[in-house]
Amino acid sequence: TRHQREQLQVLAIRDPLTGARNRRAMDEELKIAASSKRRHGRDYSVLAMDLDHFKQINDQYGHLAGDQVLVSFVALIKAGSRKEDRLFRVGGEEFLLLLPDTQLGGLEAAAANLQELVRTSLRSPGGAVSVSIGGATLRPDEPWPNLLQRADRCLYQAKSAGRDCTIIDRDEAPTASPTRA
């Protein structure tokens, strides 16, 4: 019974394809992060990531090829992240990375590192795959949905700017990163 309960718990918080945590787990961990920021002043940042032109991979090469790209992406992000960072599959080809104890400078460095890692290592049957990234740091007394909204807005701007780039929210105005292929 204990083993079955543990298996059900894993199934409840993990994406079955990629092994990344799911949206349910993300919501819970972001609530904890916001609470920890309020109580203890602990820093948290997030990177919202979306694989560029992913629909074309599925359409041209099939869903098995798309699935393999997703699995490889998760493996790359986990390999390029710290053990305490938490990766969530938000849906489709969209992911969120929660980075504890990370301020703006660390967030920028992590985003640049991960984007370069994906750019040089992630492949589909059609060639290289890139990722667009939006990032934000948790503000004092900020509700966690606002943090997500800011990161998503930056991600949308990165995609609108031509993809394969990073835009980080800098409190007042987001700015584009110079890291572009």
N, CA and C atoms as a LAMMPS dump frame, in Angstrom:
ITEM: TIMESTEP
0
ITEM: NUMBER OF ATOMS
543
ITEM: BOX BOUNDS ff ff ff
-5.0000000000000000e+02 5.0000000000000000e+02
-5.0000000000000000e+02 5.0000000000000000e+02
-5.0000000000000000e+02 5.0000000000000000e+02
ITEM: ATOMS id mol type element x y z
1 1 1 N 0.822 -1.186 0
2 1 2 C 0 0 0
3 1 3 C 0.874 1.261 0
4 2 1 N 1.929 1.241 0.798
5 2 2 C 2.832 2.391 0.846
6 2 3 C 3.475 2.612 -0.516
7 3 1 N 3.91 1.546 -1.162
8 3 2 C 4.547 1.638 -2.473
9 3 3 C 3.556 2.2 -3.511
10 4 1 N 2.327 1.741 -3.468
11 4 2 C 1.308 2.242 -4.4
12 4 3 C 1.025 3.728 -4.158
13 5 1 N 0.982 4.12 -2.898
14 5 2 C 0.749 5.518 -2.556
15 5 3 C 1.898 6.387 -3.085
16 6 1 N 3.134 5.908 -2.942
17 6 2 C 4.287 6.647 -3.453
18 6 3 C 4.232 6.759 -4.975
19 7 1 N 3.836 5.679 -5.65
20 7 2 C 3.712 5.707 -7.104
21 7 3 C 2.637 6.7 -7.545
22 8 1 N 1.513 6.716 -6.857
23 8 2 C 0.44 7.657 -7.182
24 8 3 C 0.886 9.093 -6.965
25 9 1 N 1.673 9.305 -5.916
26 9 2 C 2.176 10.651 -5.64
27 9 3 C 3.092 11.125 -6.763
28 10 1 N 3.955 10.259 -7.247
29 10 2 C 4.841 10.6 -8.358
30 10 3 C 4.017 10.895 -9.613
31 11 1 N 3.035 10.05 -9.89
32 11 2 C 2.188 10.264 -11.062
33 11 3 C 1.416 11.574 -10.978
34 12 1 N 1.087 12.003 -9.79
35 12 2 C 0.313 13.226 -9.612
36 12 3 C 1.134 14.489 -9.866
37 13 1 N 2.466 14.406 -9.771
38 13 2 C 3.279 15.62 -9.92
39 13 3 C 4.268 15.573 -11.087
40 14 1 N 4.339 14.484 -11.825
41 14 2 C 5.309 14.343 -12.921
42 14 3 C 4.616 14.232 -14.274
43 15 1 N 5.226 14.858 -15.268
44 15 2 C 4.791 14.69 -16.647
45 15 3 C 5.243 13.298 -17.093
46 16 1 N 4.328 12.473 -17.594
47 16 2 C 4.709 11.091 -17.918
48 16 3 C 5.693 10.974 -19.083
49 17 1 N 5.686 11.913 -20.01
50 17 2 C 6.599 11.831 -21.155
51 17 3 C 8.014 12.24 -20.791
52 18 1 N 8.161 13.402 -20.184
53 18 2 C 9.492 13.982 -19.986
54 18 3 C 10.083 13.736 -18.606
55 19 1 N 9.238 13.427 -17.635
56 19 2 C 9.71 13.269 -16.266
57 19 3 C 9.837 14.585 -15.523
58 20 1 N 9.618 15.71 -16.226
59 20 2 C 9.622 17.012 -15.549
60 20 3 C 8.4 17.084 -14.639
61 21 1 N 8.469 17.948 -13.651
62 21 2 C 7.307 18.151 -12.8
63 21 3 C 6.189 18.791 -13.639
64 22 1 N 4.943 18.599 -13.21
65 22 2 C 3.823 19.132 -13.975
66 22 3 C 3.322 20.451 -13.396
67 23 1 N 2.255 20.96 -13.997
68 23 2 C 1.709 22.255 -13.593
69 23 3 C 1.184 22.234 -12.16
70 24 1 N 0.619 21.136 -11.735
71 24 2 C 0.125 21.014 -10.353
72 24 3 C 1.273 21.204 -9.365
73 25 1 N 2.388 20.549 -9.628
74 25 2 C 3.566 20.688 -8.771
75 25 3 C 4.129 22.11 -8.853
76 26 1 N 4.086 22.703 -10.039
77 26 2 C 4.589 24.064 -10.216
78 26 3 C 3.804 25.052 -9.356
79 27 1 N 2.492 24.969 -9.416
80 27 2 C 1.664 25.884 -8.619
81 27 3 C 2.007 25.774 -7.135
82 28 1 N 2.154 24.559 -6.666
83 28 2 C 2.464 24.341 -5.25
84 28 3 C 3.833 24.906 -4.886
85 29 1 N 4.837 24.648 -5.717
86 29 2 C 6.191 25.137 -5.413
87 29 3 C 6.287 26.649 -5.52
88 30 1 N 5.53 27.263 -6.426
89 30 2 C 5.533 28.719 -6.53
90 30 3 C 4.845 29.358 -5.327
91 31 1 N 3.817 28.72 -4.795
92 31 2 C 3.184 29.211 -3.565
93 31 3 C 4.185 29.187 -2.417
94 32 1 N 4.93 28.106 -2.326
95 32 2 C 5.946 27.977 -1.276
96 32 3 C 7.038 29.031 -1.459
97 33 1 N 7.456 29.264 -2.71
98 33 2 C 8.497 30.262 -2.985
99 33 3 C 8.036 31.657 -2.562
100 34 1 N 6.806 32.02 -2.908
101 34 2 C 6.288 33.346 -2.543
102 34 3 C 6.215 33.489 -1.025
103 35 1 N 5.812 32.431 -0.344
104 35 2 C 5.742 32.453 1.113
105 35 3 C 7.14 32.586 1.723
106 36 1 N 8.1 31.858 1.173
107 36 2 C 9.476 31.926 1.661
108 36 3 C 10.083 33.315 1.416
109 37 1 N 9.746 33.93 0.312
110 37 2 C 10.227 35.286 0.017
111 37 3 C 9.672 36.268 1.048
112 38 1 N 8.372 36.151 1.352
113 38 2 C 7.751 37.055 2.325
114 38 3 C 8.32 36.854 3.722
115 39 1 N 8.437 35.597 4.157
116 39 2 C 8.861 35.31 5.525
117 39 3 C 10.345 35.458 5.764
118 40 1 N 11.144 34.985 4.799
119 40 2 C 12.586 34.897 5.037
120 40 3 C 13.429 35.745 4.083
121 41 1 N 12.791 36.378 3.112
122 41 2 C 13.527 37.205 2.159
123 41 3 C 14.334 36.411 1.153
124 42 1 N 14.034 35.132 1.003
125 42 2 C 14.779 34.279 0.078
126 42 3 C 14.456 34.674 -1.366
127 43 1 N 15.484 34.755 -2.207
128 43 2 C 15.314 35.152 -3.601
129 43 3 C 14.898 33.959 -4.467
130 44 1 N 14.002 34.239 -5.409
131 44 2 C 13.562 33.253 -6.398
132 44 3 C 13.438 33.942 -7.742
133 45 1 N 13.743 33.209 -8.787
134 45 2 C 13.568 33.687 -10.153
135 45 3 C 12.986 32.553 -10.979
136 46 1 N 12.419 32.911 -12.123
137 46 2 C 11.878 31.905 -13.033
138 46 3 C 12.306 32.204 -14.46
139 47 1 N 12.427 31.148 -15.243
140 47 2 C 12.633 31.246 -16.683
141 47 3 C 11.484 30.505 -17.355
142 48 1 N 10.706 31.217 -18.149
143 48 2 C 9.661 30.61 -18.965
144 48 3 C 10.29 30.297 -20.32
145 49 1 N 10.2 29.05 -20.765
146 49 2 C 10.878 28.617 -21.99
147 49 3 C 9.889 27.964 -22.941
148 50 1 N 10.051 28.272 -24.226
149 50 2 C 9.176 27.719 -25.249
150 50 3 C 10.044 27.335 -26.446
151 51 1 N 9.933 26.078 -26.878
152 51 2 C 10.715 25.632 -28.03
153 51 3 C 10.188 26.305 -29.291
154 52 1 N 11.092 26.871 -30.065
155 52 2 C 10.708 27.615 -31.269
156 52 3 C 10.281 26.676 -32.396
157 53 1 N 9.19 27.025 -33.047
158 53 2 C 8.667 26.298 -34.223
159 53 3 C 8.45 24.812 -33.947
160 54 1 N 8.035 24.489 -32.733
161 54 2 C 7.88 23.08 -32.369
162 54 3 C 6.78 22.399 -33.179
163 55 1 N 5.72 23.109 -33.496
164 55 2 C 4.618 22.527 -34.267
165 55 3 C 5.123 21.997 -35.608
166 56 1 N 6.083 22.686 -36.198
167 56 2 C 6.641 22.234 -37.475
168 56 3 C 7.334 20.881 -37.341
169 57 1 N 7.976 20.65 -36.204
170 57 2 C 8.629 19.352 -35.981
171 57 3 C 7.575 18.256 -35.966
172 58 1 N 6.505 18.465 -35.2
173 58 2 C 5.426 17.472 -35.15
174 58 3 C 4.783 17.28 -36.518
175 59 1 N 4.524 18.375 -37.222
176 59 2 C 3.851 18.29 -38.52
177 59 3 C 4.711 17.621 -39.582
178 60 1 N 6.001 17.93 -39.602
179 60 2 C 6.878 17.401 -40.652
180 60 3 C 7.451 16.021 -40.354
181 61 1 N 7.692 15.733 -39.075
182 61 2 C 8.402 14.497 -38.743
183 61 3 C 7.606 13.559 -37.838
184 62 1 N 6.448 13.996 -37.393
185 62 2 C 5.589 13.15 -36.564
186 62 3 C 5.762 13.408 -35.077
187 63 1 N 4.767 12.962 -34.331
188 63 2 C 4.757 13.206 -32.884
189 63 3 C 5.837 12.425 -32.14
190 64 1 N 6.258 11.287 -32.666
191 64 2 C 7.348 10.562 -32
192 64 3 C 8.634 11.385 -32.034
193 65 1 N 8.897 12.03 -33.17
194 65 2 C 10.085 12.895 -33.268
195 65 3 C 9.936 14.084 -32.326
196 66 1 N 8.737 14.667 -32.268
197 66 2 C 8.49 15.777 -31.354
198 66 3 C 8.673 15.368 -29.91
199 67 1 N 8.159 14.182 -29.574
200 67 2 C 8.319 13.675 -28.211
201 67 3 C 9.793 13.509 -27.853
202 68 1 N 10.588 13.013 -28.8
203 68 2 C 12.012 12.826 -28.529
204 68 3 C 12.706 14.164 -28.301
205 69 1 N 12.301 15.19 -29.042
206 69 2 C 12.865 16.525 -28.842
207 69 3 C 12.531 17.025 -27.435
208 70 1 N 11.288 16.816 -26.997
209 70 2 C 10.89 17.244 -25.651
210 70 3 C 11.687 16.521 -24.574
211 71 1 N 11.853 15.217 -24.729
212 71 2 C 12.621 14.434 -23.754
213 71 3 C 14.077 14.901 -23.733
214 72 1 N 14.646 15.145 -24.899
215 72 2 C 16.028 15.617 -24.977
216 72 3 C 16.173 17.015 -24.386
217 73 1 N 15.179 17.876 -24.618
218 73 2 C 15.202 19.225 -24.055
219 73 3 C 15.243 19.173 -22.533
220 74 1 N 14.373 18.358 -21.952
221 74 2 C 14.332 18.243 -20.492
222 74 3 C 15.671 17.727 -19.96
223 75 1 N 16.246 16.737 -20.624
224 75 2 C 17.548 16.209 -20.189
225 75 3 C 18.624 17.306 -20.248
226 76 1 N 18.614 18.105 -21.309
227 76 2 C 19.594 19.196 -21.434
228 76 3 C 19.422 20.237 -20.334
229 77 1 N 18.187 20.643 -20.083
230 77 2 C 17.93 21.668 -19.071
231 77 3 C 18.33 21.152 -17.69
232 78 1 N 17.995 19.904 -17.401
233 78 2 C 18.386 19.339 -16.101
234 78 3 C 19.903 19.262 -15.974
235 79 1 N 20.58 18.889 -17.051
236 79 2 C 22.046 18.786 -17.017
237 79 3 C 22.696 20.164 -16.88
238 80 1 N 22.046 21.206 -17.416
239 80 2 C 22.61 22.544 -17.379
240 80 3 C 22.146 23.385 -16.207
241 81 1 N 21.375 22.789 -15.311
242 81 2 C 20.835 23.512 -14.156
243 81 3 C 21.433 22.969 -12.864
244 82 1 N 21.211 23.71 -11.796
245 82 2 C 21.655 23.249 -10.483
246 82 3 C 20.66 22.215 -9.947
247 83 1 N 21.106 21.409 -9.008
248 83 2 C 20.241 20.39 -8.413
249 83 3 C 19.01 20.992 -7.751
250 84 1 N 19.146 22.183 -7.167
251 84 2 C 18.011 22.789 -6.46
252 84 3 C 17.012 23.469 -7.395
253 85 1 N 17.376 23.667 -8.657
254 85 2 C 16.444 24.253 -9.617
255 85 3 C 15.353 23.234 -9.95
256 86 1 N 14.15 23.726 -10.225
257 86 2 C 13.013 22.847 -10.48
258 86 3 C 12.44 23.135 -11.853
259 87 1 N 12.361 22.093 -12.693
260 87 2 C 11.833 22.22 -14.044
261 87 3 C 10.41 21.669 -14.095
262 88 1 N 9.516 22.446 -14.718
263 88 2 C 8.111 22.063 -14.848
264 88 3 C 7.712 22.122 -16.309
265 89 1 N 6.932 21.148 -16.742
266 89 2 C 6.324 21.221 -18.073
267 89 3 C 4.954 21.853 -17.878
268 90 1 N 4.81 23.049 -18.431
269 90 2 C 3.587 23.814 -18.262
270 90 3 C 2.524 23.302 -19.226
271 91 1 N 2.946 22.895 -20.404
272 91 2 C 2.031 22.363 -21.407
273 91 3 C 2.711 22.345 -22.757
274 92 1 N 2.415 21.352 -23.566
275 92 2 C 2.998 21.278 -24.906
276 92 3 C 4.505 21.382 -24.861
277 93 1 N 5.033 22.428 -25.519
278 93 2 C 6.48 22.668 -25.559
279 93 3 C 6.888 23.824 -24.664
280 94 1 N 6.05 24.128 -23.671
281 94 2 C 6.32 25.22 -22.744
282 94 3 C 6.766 24.678 -21.39
283 95 1 N 7.835 25.279 -20.869
284 95 2 C 8.419 24.841 -19.611
285 95 3 C 8.711 26.046 -18.73
286 96 1 N 8.825 25.782 -17.438
287 96 2 C 9.202 26.822 -16.484
288 96 3 C 10.292 26.257 -15.582
289 97 1 N 11.345 27.051 -15.381
290 97 2 C 12.426 26.669 -14.484
291 97 3 C 12.404 27.613 -13.296
292 98 1 N 12.241 27.066 -12.106
293 98 2 C 12.271 27.829 -10.863
294 98 3 C 13.683 27.765 -10.306
295 99 1 N 14.273 28.944 -10.076
296 99 2 C 15.652 29.035 -9.604
297 99 3 C 15.674 29.671 -8.223
298 100 1 N 15.792 28.865 -7.161
299 100 2 C 15.899 29.42 -5.808
300 100 3 C 17.234 30.142 -5.618
301 101 1 N 17.239 31.092 -4.69
302 101 2 C 18.458 31.817 -4.33
303 101 3 C 19.123 32.45 -5.548
304 102 1 N 18.302 33.015 -6.438
305 102 2 C 18.806 33.59 -7.678
306 102 3 C 18.27 34.998 -7.871
307 103 1 N 19.187 35.948 -8.009
308 103 2 C 18.835 37.331 -8.307
309 103 3 C 19.032 37.588 -9.79
310 104 1 N 18.86 38.825 -10.213
311 104 2 C 18.869 39.189 -11.626
312 104 3 C 20.132 38.728 -12.364
313 105 1 N 21.305 38.98 -11.802
314 105 2 C 22.55 38.587 -12.47
315 105 3 C 22.645 37.085 -12.686
316 106 1 N 22.273 36.321 -11.669
317 106 2 C 22.286 34.864 -11.798
318 106 3 C 21.252 34.37 -12.792
319 107 1 N 20.104 35.047 -12.828
320 107 2 C 19.049 34.682 -13.775
321 107 3 C 19.525 34.903 -15.208
322 108 1 N 20.16 36.046 -15.442
323 108 2 C 20.684 36.334 -16.785
324 108 3 C 21.73 35.306 -17.201
325 109 1 N 22.62 34.951 -16.29
326 109 2 C 23.665 33.972 -16.594
327 109 3 C 23.06 32.6 -16.877
328 110 1 N 22.087 32.197 -16.066
329 110 2 C 21.428 30.902 -16.278
330 110 3 C 20.722 30.868 -17.625
331 111 1 N 20.013 31.932 -17.963
332 111 2 C 19.293 31.984 -19.24
333 111 3 C 20.256 31.898 -20.415
334 112 1 N 21.345 32.668 -20.362
335 112 2 C 22.328 32.647 -21.452
336 112 3 C 22.953 31.264 -21.599
337 113 1 N 23.288 30.639 -20.47
338 113 2 C 23.881 29.308 -20.484
339 113 3 C 22.923 28.287 -21.092
340 114 1 N 21.676 28.285 -20.638
341 114 2 C 20.707 27.297 -21.124
342 114 3 C 20.364 27.525 -22.587
343 115 1 N 20.249 28.778 -22.983
344 115 2 C 19.936 29.049 -24.385
345 115 3 C 21.063 28.563 -25.297
346 116 1 N 22.292 28.803 -24.897
347 116 2 C 23.428 28.339 -25.698
348 116 3 C 23.501 26.811 -25.707
349 117 1 N 23.23 26.194 -24.583
350 117 2 C 23.222 24.733 -24.504
351 117 3 C 22.197 24.14 -25.46
352 118 1 N 21.005 24.7 -25.471
353 118 2 C 19.955 24.215 -26.389
354 118 3 C 20.367 24.488 -27.829
355 119 1 N 20.833 25.684 -28.103
356 119 2 C 21.201 26.076 -29.464
357 119 3 C 22.259 25.136 -30.055
358 120 1 N 23.209 24.715 -29.239
359 120 2 C 24.31 23.89 -29.75
360 120 3 C 24.066 22.388 -29.639
361 121 1 N 23.108 21.971 -28.81
362 121 2 C 22.969 20.537 -28.545
363 121 3 C 21.632 19.919 -28.91
364 122 1 N 20.558 20.688 -29.007
365 122 2 C 19.235 20.103 -29.245
366 122 3 C 18.978 19.995 -30.743
367 123 1 N 18.623 18.796 -31.174
368 123 2 C 18.392 18.524 -32.589
369 123 3 C 17.067 17.802 -32.784
370 124 1 N 16.467 18.08 -33.939
371 124 2 C 15.31 17.331 -34.417
372 124 3 C 15.742 16.689 -35.728
373 125 1 N 14.911 15.859 -36.341
374 125 2 C 15.295 15.313 -37.651
375 125 3 C 15.562 16.404 -38.697
376 126 1 N 15.002 17.6 -38.487
377 126 2 C 15.204 18.699 -39.421
378 126 3 C 16.383 19.592 -39.09
379 127 1 N 17.086 19.315 -37.992
380 127 2 C 18.244 20.128 -37.628
381 127 3 C 18.13 20.71 -36.236
382 128 1 N 18.838 21.813 -36.033
383 128 2 C 18.921 22.441 -34.711
384 128 3 C 17.562 22.973 -34.267
385 129 1 N 17.355 22.953 -32.955
386 129 2 C 16.146 23.49 -32.339
387 129 3 C 16.582 24.598 -31.389
388 130 1 N 15.848 25.695 -31.395
389 130 2 C 16.168 26.812 -30.504
390 130 3 C 15.045 27.014 -29.495
391 131 1 N 15.305 27.868 -28.52
392 131 2 C 14.333 28.135 -27.466
393 131 3 C 14.252 29.644 -27.23
394 132 1 N 13.044 30.111 -26.994
395 132 2 C 12.824 31.495 -26.567
396 132 3 C 12.616 31.474 -25.067
397 133 1 N 13.156 32.491 -24.38
398 133 2 C 13.128 32.501 -22.923
399 133 3 C 12.683 33.862 -22.41
400 134 1 N 11.802 33.835 -21.427
401 134 2 C 11.42 35.035 -20.688
402 134 3 C 11.712 34.793 -19.22
403 135 1 N 12.216 35.797 -18.535
404 135 2 C 12.571 35.601 -17.137
405 135 3 C 12.135 36.747 -16.249
406 136 1 N 11.997 36.427 -14.966
407 136 2 C 11.627 37.44 -13.971
408 136 3 C 12.081 36.965 -12.596
409 137 1 N 12.338 37.935 -11.719
410 137 2 C 12.653 37.631 -10.323
411 137 3 C 11.45 37.994 -9.457
412 138 1 N 11.264 37.235 -8.407
413 138 2 C 10.142 37.451 -7.499
414 138 3 C 10.381 38.711 -6.676
415 139 1 N 9.413 39.614 -6.706
416 139 2 C 9.501 40.854 -5.942
417 139 3 C 8.994 40.62 -4.521
418 140 1 N 9.407 41.452 -3.567
419 140 2 C 8.888 41.316 -2.199
420 140 3 C 7.366 41.482 -2.203
421 141 1 N 6.686 40.628 -1.493
422 141 2 C 5.225 40.656 -1.355
423 141 3 C 4.473 40.474 -2.669
424 142 1 N 5.122 39.931 -3.679
425 142 2 C 4.451 39.702 -4.957
426 142 3 C 3.741 38.351 -4.941
427 143 1 N 2.473 38.308 -5.347
428 143 2 C 1.803 37.008 -5.488
429 143 3 C 2.451 36.224 -6.639
430 144 1 N 2.568 34.922 -6.472
431 144 2 C 3.261 34.132 -7.483
432 144 3 C 2.613 34.199 -8.864
433 145 1 N 1.293 34.335 -9.011
434 145 2 C 0.759 34.452 -10.374
435 145 3 C 1.289 35.693 -11.121
436 146 1 N 1.599 36.759 -10.381
437 146 2 C 2.164 37.954 -11.024
438 146 3 C 3.56 37.677 -11.568
439 147 1 N 4.348 36.902 -10.827
440 147 2 C 5.682 36.509 -11.296
441 147 3 C 5.561 35.748 -12.613
442 148 1 N 4.639 34.8 -12.667
443 148 2 C 4.428 34.03 -13.898
444 148 3 C 3.99 34.929 -15.046
445 149 1 N 3.114 35.852 -14.747
446 149 2 C 2.604 36.762 -15.776
447 149 3 C 3.74 37.606 -16.36
448 150 1 N 4.636 38.1 -15.514
449 150 2 C 5.766 38.892 -16.001
450 150 3 C 6.714 38.05 -16.849
451 151 1 N 7.001 36.828 -16.41
452 151 2 C 7.883 35.944 -17.189
453 151 3 C 7.235 35.581 -18.524
454 152 1 N 5.936 35.301 -18.51
455 152 2 C 5.219 34.98 -19.752
456 152 3 C 5.226 36.161 -20.718
457 153 1 N 5.053 37.37 -20.197
458 153 2 C 5.077 38.558 -21.04
459 153 3 C 6.451 38.687 -21.718
460 154 1 N 7.5 38.442 -20.964
461 154 2 C 8.854 38.494 -21.534
462 154 3 C 9.063 37.398 -22.574
463 155 1 N 8.525 36.21 -22.3
464 155 2 C 8.63 35.116 -23.266
465 155 3 C 7.932 35.496 -24.573
466 156 1 N 6.739 36.064 -24.468
467 156 2 C 5.998 36.489 -25.658
468 156 3 C 6.804 37.526 -26.435
469 157 1 N 7.449 38.444 -25.732
470 157 2 C 8.272 39.463 -26.389
471 157 3 C 9.471 38.831 -27.083
472 158 1 N 10.061 37.818 -26.457
473 158 2 C 11.2 37.117 -27.077
474 158 3 C 10.764 36.423 -28.365
475 159 1 N 9.602 35.826 -28.356
476 159 2 C 9.09 35.157 -29.557
477 159 3 C 8.767 36.193 -30.635
478 160 1 N 8.195 37.316 -30.229
479 160 2 C 7.863 38.378 -31.181
480 160 3 C 9.113 39.036 -31.757
481 161 1 N 10.203 39.012 -31.007
482 161 2 C 11.461 39.629 -31.446
483 161 3 C 12.231 38.739 -32.41
484 162 1 N 11.662 37.616 -32.797
485 162 2 C 12.322 36.75 -33.766
486 162 3 C 12.74 35.397 -33.234
487 163 1 N 12.44 35.113 -31.977
488 163 2 C 12.755 33.824 -31.357
489 163 3 C 14.259 33.658 -31.119
490 164 1 N 14.607 32.558 -30.451
491 164 2 C 16.003 32.244 -30.122
492 164 3 C 16.673 33.41 -29.4
493 165 1 N 15.932 34.032 -28.478
494 165 2 C 16.523 35.092 -27.673
495 165 3 C 15.897 35.065 -26.282
496 166 1 N 16.476 35.848 -25.4
497 166 2 C 16.028 35.93 -24.019
498 166 3 C 15.649 37.361 -23.696
499 167 1 N 14.525 37.522 -23.021
500 167 2 C 14.143 38.827 -22.491
501 167 3 C 13.844 38.637 -21.006
502 168 1 N 14.526 39.433 -20.189
503 168 2 C 14.387 39.365 -18.737
504 168 3 C 13.69 40.635 -18.253
505 169 1 N 12.705 40.481 -17.379
506 169 2 C 12.025 41.619 -16.777
507 169 3 C 12.979 42.297 -15.801
508 170 1 N 13.143 43.593 -15.971
509 170 2 C 14.048 44.37 -15.101
510 170 3 C 13.257 45.393 -14.316
511 171 1 N 12.218 44.96 -13.656
512 171 2 C 11.326 45.787 -12.851
513 171 3 C 10.509 46.749 -13.707
514 172 1 N 11.119 47.767 -14.27
515 172 2 C 10.356 48.757 -15.036
516 172 3 C 10.132 48.304 -16.479
517 173 1 N 11.212 48.061 -17.205
518 173 2 C 11.084 47.722 -18.625
519 173 3 C 11.952 46.526 -18.969
520 174 1 N 11.387 45.498 -19.592
521 174 2 C 12.175 44.357 -20.027
522 174 3 C 13.149 44.781 -21.122
523 175 1 N 14.304 44.121 -21.121
524 175 2 C 15.293 44.41 -22.163
525 175 3 C 15.727 43.118 -22.804
526 176 1 N 16.088 43.202 -24.056
527 176 2 C 16.519 42.007 -24.801
528 176 3 C 17.969 41.689 -24.477
529 177 1 N 18.24 40.411 -24.414
530 177 2 C 19.618 39.952 -24.221
531 177 3 C 20.343 39.983 -25.553
532 178 1 N 21.631 40.281 -25.557
533 178 2 C 22.372 40.309 -26.818
534 178 3 C 22.697 38.921 -27.347
535 179 1 N 22.272 37.861 -26.671
536 179 2 C 22.606 36.511 -27.106
537 179 3 C 21.591 36.047 -28.15
538 180 1 N 21.946 36.185 -29.403
539 180 2 C 21.079 35.769 -30.496
540 180 3 C 21.93 35.111 -31.543
541 181 1 N 21.386 34.061 -32.152
542 181 2 C 22.128 33.353 -33.206
543 181 3 C 22.195 34.179 -34.462
